[in-house]
Amino acid sequence: MRRIGSYNSTMEYFENRRERAEKRVKELKGFYRHIKVFIIINGLFYLLKSGVLYSVLPNGFPTEAYYFSWVNVHVVIWLLILGVHTLYIFRAKLPFLKKWEERQIQKYLDKENNETKKYR
């Protein structure tokens, strides 16, 4: 009986590892997609702002420089969002976050151990 139980727990362990790996790959794909969309959209905005795309604009479309002043703000805001996304995706690679996480886990484990010692 014990072997079957350990076999099941081993299988569950490997299934959990696979699920975590699949989740990680999905997160990375989303991050890379975010970068691609950022480059394409903001590249088009800067081409539009610089005047390269004026020939494809419909007649009457405003081409004054002040009309495109929002492009810089848009890029800065999107870069901030992309930065947050980067921190989230690579959170395991940042040592200070990893150390903080380990300290918090240890703190809760110690707290739980102290509470269980009270009742012994």
Sequence and secondary structure as in RCSB ss.txt:
>XXXX:A:sequence
MRRIGSYNSTMEYFENRRERAEKRVKELKGFYRHIKVFIIINGLFYLLKSGVLYSVLPNGFPTEAYYFSWVNVHV
VIWLLILGVHTLYIFRAKLPFLKKWEERQIQKYLDKENNETKKYR
>XXXX:A:secstr
 HHHHHHHHHHHHHHHHHHHHHHHHHHHHHHHHHHHHHHHHHHHHHHHHHTTTGGGS TT    GGGGTHHHHHH
HHHHHHHHHHHHHHTGGG HHHHHHHHHHHHHHHHHHHHHHHHT 
